[in-house]
Each structure stands twice: as structure tokens, then as C-alpha cells.
Amino acid sequence: MPASGGPHIDFRHATSLRGASAKWLAALPLARPGIPLPVSVHKAGYGKGTYAMPVEITDAEIEVVTVVKKKVGHKVPVGVRISQGKVNDFKNKWPGGEADAQVIFRALAKAEVDFIHVTEFEAWQPAFEGGQDNLIALARKYAPGIRIIGNGSLHKLERAIDALDSGADFVFLGRGALSNPDLPAIFAAKRMPREFDDAILKPIADIKASELEFQPTD
């Protein structure tokens, strides 16, 4: 559940959520963009994998999703945005490889999320060294009944198509859309999109006059 702020759950104490999470979540304003669920705890030697999620994190995350879904009903889709990479380490990988991906995506499917937003620095690349499937394909493989959103440097047509072919139901675009507000027209005309210029984010990431004055090219 993506968010730009708000409370965080410390998964080192995930088991303590059982008695308190319902009251805690009920007090949250549900108009927030989401609730951050940072997954960064590891336990070496658990079964065949190294990921902590099989015990504490799975139960906590399922409980969070269940409580939120119960609160909002069917009026609002409840999803989880998940990534191997971190804001300060784009190339971080889950240590257990596909075995970890299997545990994570099956847990999210069990939680009956409405969608999984899978994001990678370069989403078309194999998720793990020695493998062929990207993370989108693994999400589709292990959460077959869940809507999948693919995200990660997909602003070139062939990459967006590859994401859809890998199993994404939708493609999410970030900086590619910022530099190309008319990206659907560019794709339709099979033109190359404009390169991203990070000046649009400076001095702060607000809406610039140039964006409001933008005129699409023919």
C-alpha cells in the first residue's frame, strides 16, 4: 500500500499487532494514499529461504490488508506496492531469489489484495541472477488471480509491451509520463519519447508553468 507519509509498521514486532492492529487501523484516516509496510527483516535459516515473511511478516501483512478491506468494503480497491529495490539501493535483491518471490506473492494473494503494484528499477530485466523471469512474471506466476501493475522504466513502447506480455494487467509510468504528457499519442505514432529532464523536479517537485503550457506535437 504505497504512501508518501503516515505511520509505519515495525515488522520486528509484527506479532504484537494481533491484539492492537484493528484499533490502530480504525483510527487512521483512510483518505491517505496508503499505509507503508516496509519489509526489510531477514532471518537466516528459515526453512529453504532466508526471508522473514513466512512467519511474522506474512501474518501481519495479511492482518493489515484484511482490516483495511473490511473497513472500506468494495468501495475502494486495496492493493500493495512492492519492490526489491530501495530508494537508496535500486539494485537490492531478495536474498532467497525466486523462493522468496514465491512466498511473498502467494502471501499477498492469500490476503486477497485487489492489486499488486510491482516496481523495479528496470522492470523488464530478470528479477534474479541466473533466472529469466522478471518480477512482473513472478508476480503473475505466484499470484495468478490478482491484478498486476508493472512499473519501472517502461516509458519505451517495447518495454511497456514486454511488461504486458510478462503478465501485467496495467503499466504504470512515472518519469516517462512527466516528460511526455502525450505519451499515448507518441506510442500510437511509434515515435521516440522525449528524454527525462530532472529539472522538472527542481527546486521542488511541484507543477511547473511549462507543464501547464505544454502543447503536444503532431
C-alpha positions as CSV (number, residue, x, y, z in Angstrom):
1,M,0.0,0.0,0.0
2,P,2.0,3.0,-1.2
3,A,2.2,6.2,0.7
4,S,4.2,9.3,0.9
5,G,3.8,9.6,4.7
6,G,1.9,8.3,7.6
7,P,2.6,5.7,10.3
8,H,4.9,2.8,9.6
9,I,4.7,-0.8,11.0
10,D,7.9,-2.1,12.5
11,F,7.9,-5.8,11.4
12,R,10.4,-6.7,14.1
13,H,7.4,-6.6,16.4
14,A,4.9,-7.9,13.9
15,T,3.5,-10.5,16.3
16,S,2.4,-7.7,18.7
17,L,0.0,-6.4,16.0
18,R,-2.5,-9.2,16.6
19,G,-4.3,-7.6,19.5
20,A,-3.8,-3.9,18.6
21,S,-3.8,-3.6,14.8
22,A,-7.6,-3.3,14.4
23,K,-7.9,-0.4,16.8
24,W,-4.8,1.2,15.3
25,L,-6.0,1.0,11.8
26,A,-9.6,2.1,12.7
27,A,-8.1,5.4,13.9
28,L,-6.3,6.1,10.6
29,P,-7.8,8.5,8.1
30,L,-8.4,6.2,5.1
31,A,-8.1,9.0,2.7
32,R,-4.3,8.6,3.0
33,P,-2.6,7.4,-0.2
34,G,-1.7,4.2,1.7
35,I,0.0,2.6,4.7
36,P,3.7,1.8,4.3
37,L,4.6,-1.8,5.0
38,P,8.4,-1.9,5.0
39,V,9.7,-5.4,4.5
40,S,13.4,-5.4,5.4
41,V,13.8,-8.0,8.1
42,H,15.7,-11.2,7.4
43,K,16.1,-14.5,9.3
44,A,18.8,-16.8,8.0
45,G,18.0,-20.5,8.1
46,Y,14.2,-20.4,8.0
47,G,13.2,-23.5,6.0
48,K,14.5,-23.3,2.5
49,G,14.7,-19.5,2.3
50,T,16.1,-16.5,4.2
51,Y,13.1,-14.2,4.1
52,A,11.4,-13.3,7.3
53,M,8.0,-13.1,5.7
54,P,6.9,-16.8,6.1
55,V,6.3,-16.4,9.8
56,E,5.9,-12.9,11.3
57,I,5.5,-10.6,8.2
58,T,3.0,-12.7,6.3
59,D,0.6,-12.8,9.3
60,A,1.0,-9.1,10.0
61,E,0.6,-8.0,6.4
62,I,-2.5,-10.2,5.8
63,E,-4.0,-8.8,9.0
64,V,-3.4,-5.2,7.8
65,V,-5.0,-5.9,4.4
66,T,-7.9,-7.7,5.9
67,V,-8.7,-4.9,8.4
68,V,-8.4,-2.2,5.7
69,K,-10.6,-4.2,3.3
70,K,-13.2,-4.8,6.0
71,K,-13.2,-1.0,6.7
72,V,-13.6,0.2,3.1
73,G,-15.6,-2.7,1.8
74,H,-15.8,-2.8,-2.0
75,K,-15.9,0.9,-2.5
76,V,-12.1,1.3,-2.6
77,P,-9.6,-1.2,-4.1
78,V,-6.9,-2.2,-1.6
79,G,-3.5,-3.1,-3.1
80,V,0.1,-3.5,-2.2
81,R,3.1,-1.8,-3.9
82,I,6.2,-4.0,-3.6
83,S,9.7,-3.7,-4.8
84,Q,13.1,-5.4,-4.3
85,G,14.9,-2.1,-4.7
86,K,15.1,0.6,-2.2
87,V,15.3,4.4,-2.5
88,N,19.0,4.3,-1.7
89,D,19.7,0.9,-3.4
90,F,18.0,0.4,-6.7
91,K,19.6,-3.0,-7.3
92,N,18.8,-4.6,-4.0
93,K,17.6,-8.2,-4.4
94,W,15.7,-10.5,-2.1
95,P,18.4,-12.9,-0.8
96,G,16.4,-16.1,-1.4
97,G,15.7,-15.3,-5.1
98,E,12.6,-16.9,-6.6
99,A,11.9,-18.8,-3.4
100,D,11.4,-15.5,-1.6
101,A,9.2,-14.2,-4.5
102,Q,7.0,-17.3,-4.3
103,V,6.5,-16.8,-0.5
104,I,5.8,-13.0,-0.9
105,F,3.4,-13.1,-3.8
106,R,1.5,-16.1,-2.5
107,A,1.1,-14.3,0.8
108,L,-0.3,-11.3,-0.9
109,A,-2.7,-13.4,-3.0
110,K,-3.8,-15.1,0.2
111,A,-4.5,-11.7,1.7
112,E,-6.9,-11.2,-1.3
113,V,-5.4,-7.8,-2.3
114,D,-7.2,-6.2,-5.2
115,F,-3.9,-5.5,-7.0
116,I,-0.1,-5.8,-6.6
117,H,1.9,-2.9,-7.9
118,V,5.3,-4.4,-8.9
119,T,8.1,-1.9,-9.3
120,E,11.7,-2.4,-10.2
121,F,14.4,0.0,-11.4
122,E,14.3,-1.7,-14.8
123,A,11.2,-3.9,-14.7
124,W,12.0,-5.9,-17.9
125,Q,15.2,-7.3,-16.5
126,P,15.4,-10.8,-15.0
127,A,14.5,-10.5,-11.3
128,F,17.4,-12.6,-10.1
129,E,20.8,-13.6,-11.4
130,G,20.7,-16.8,-13.4
131,G,16.9,-16.6,-14.0
132,Q,14.9,-15.5,-16.9
133,D,11.6,-14.2,-15.4
134,N,11.3,-10.6,-14.4
135,L,9.5,-9.7,-11.2
136,I,6.2,-9.0,-13.0
137,A,6.2,-12.5,-14.4
138,L,6.9,-14.0,-11.0
139,A,4.1,-12.0,-9.5
140,R,1.8,-13.4,-12.2
141,K,3.1,-16.9,-11.6
142,Y,2.6,-16.9,-7.8
143,A,-0.5,-14.6,-7.6
144,P,-2.4,-15.7,-10.7
145,G,-5.8,-14.3,-9.7
146,I,-4.6,-10.8,-8.7
147,R,-4.4,-7.7,-10.9
148,I,-0.8,-6.9,-11.6
149,I,0.6,-3.3,-12.2
150,G,4.0,-3.2,-13.8
151,N,6.3,-0.3,-13.1
152,G,10.0,0.6,-13.7
153,S,11.5,2.5,-16.7
154,L,8.7,1.3,-19.0
155,H,8.4,4.5,-21.0
156,K,9.6,3.0,-24.2
157,L,6.9,1.1,-26.2
158,E,8.7,-2.2,-26.5
159,R,9.3,-2.2,-22.7
160,A,5.7,-1.5,-21.9
161,I,4.6,-4.3,-24.3
162,D,7.1,-6.6,-22.7
163,A,5.6,-5.8,-19.3
164,L,2.1,-6.7,-20.5
165,D,3.4,-9.8,-22.2
166,S,5.1,-10.8,-18.9
167,G,1.7,-10.7,-17.1
168,A,1.0,-7.1,-16.1
169,D,-2.7,-6.0,-16.5
170,F,-1.6,-2.4,-16.4
171,V,1.6,-0.4,-16.9
172,F,2.4,2.5,-14.6
173,L,4.6,5.3,-15.9
174,G,6.4,7.8,-13.8
175,R,9.2,10.0,-15.2
176,G,8.3,8.9,-18.7
177,A,4.9,10.5,-18.3
178,L,6.3,13.6,-16.7
179,S,8.5,14.3,-19.7
180,N,5.8,13.0,-22.2
181,P,2.3,14.1,-21.2
182,D,1.2,12.9,-24.6
183,L,2.8,9.5,-24.3
184,P,-0.2,7.5,-25.6
185,A,-0.1,9.6,-28.8
186,I,3.7,9.1,-29.1
187,F,3.2,5.3,-28.7
188,A,0.4,5.3,-31.3
189,A,2.6,7.2,-33.7
190,K,5.6,4.9,-32.9
191,R,7.7,8.0,-32.1
192,M,10.6,8.0,-29.6
193,P,9.6,9.6,-26.3
194,R,11.4,12.7,-25.0
195,E,14.3,12.0,-22.6
196,F,13.5,12.8,-18.9
197,D,14.9,16.1,-17.6
198,D,15.1,16.2,-13.9
199,A,14.9,20.0,-13.9
200,I,11.2,19.5,-13.7
201,L,11.7,18.3,-10.1
202,K,13.7,21.4,-9.1
203,P,13.8,23.3,-6.8
204,I,10.8,21.3,-5.6
205,A,8.6,18.7,-7.3
206,D,5.6,20.9,-8.0
207,I,3.7,21.6,-11.2
208,K,5.7,23.9,-13.4
209,A,4.4,26.6,-15.7
210,S,6.0,24.7,-18.6
211,E,3.7,21.7,-17.8
212,L,0.6,23.8,-17.9
213,E,1.6,25.4,-21.1
214,F,2.6,22.1,-22.8
215,Q,1.3,21.6,-26.3
216,P,1.5,18.1,-27.8
217,T,3.4,17.7,-31.1
218,D,1.7,16.3,-34.2
